[in-house]
Amino acid sequence: MTGEAPSWADQWGPGGMGVINDDEYSRTGEVGHNKKNKSKAAFEKAKAAASAGAHKIKLGTSTSFKWIKNQCQKK
């Protein structure tokens, strides 16, 4: 069974299946640019979500401390 499948070196070694030709490289460069834009947009979304979550936590903590302070002052 080992003889049927290509080895790791055959697949990824010099001149193997993982080698990118010059014409393919130019196309992947364009695709890479689009991936960069998409990843940047995803990062911005994640950053906005994290910022909103941090704001909610800060607001909840502040509200909790105020509530506790008011409860202690009532006595």
RAJODA-V365209 format. One record per residue. N is the residue number from 1. OMEGA is omega in whole degrees, 0 to 359 (999 if undefined). Layout:
n->N omega->OMEGA
n->N omega->OMEGA
This chain:
n->1 omega->179
n->2 omega->181
n->3 omega->182
n->4 omega->183
n->5 omega->177
n->6 omega->180
n->7 omega->179
n->8 omega->181
n->9 omega->178
n->10 omega->183
n->11 omega->190
n->12 omega->180
n->13 omega->180
n->14 omega->179
n->15 omega->181
n->16 omega->185
n->17 omega->183
n->18 omega->182
n->19 omega->179
n->20 omega->176
n->21 omega->181
n->22 omega->180
n->23 omega->176
n->24 omega->181
n->25 omega->180
n->26 omega->178
n->27 omega->180
n->28 omega->176
n->29 omega->177
n->30 omega->179
n->31 omega->179
n->32 omega->178
n->33 omega->178
n->34 omega->178
n->35 omega->180
n->36 omega->179
n->37 omega->180
n->38 omega->180
n->39 omega->177
n->40 omega->178
n->41 omega->179
n->42 omega->177
n->43 omega->179
n->44 omega->177
n->45 omega->180
n->46 omega->179
n->47 omega->179
n->48 omega->179
n->49 omega->179
n->50 omega->179
n->51 omega->179
n->52 omega->178
n->53 omega->179
n->54 omega->178
n->55 omega->179
n->56 omega->180
n->57 omega->180
n->58 omega->180
n->59 omega->179
n->60 omega->179
n->61 omega->179
n->62 omega->179
n->63 omega->180
n->64 omega->179
n->65 omega->178
n->66 omega->180
n->67 omega->179
n->68 omega->180
n->69 omega->179
n->70 omega->180
n->71 omega->180
n->72 omega->182
n->73 omega->180
n->74 omega->182
n->75 omega->999
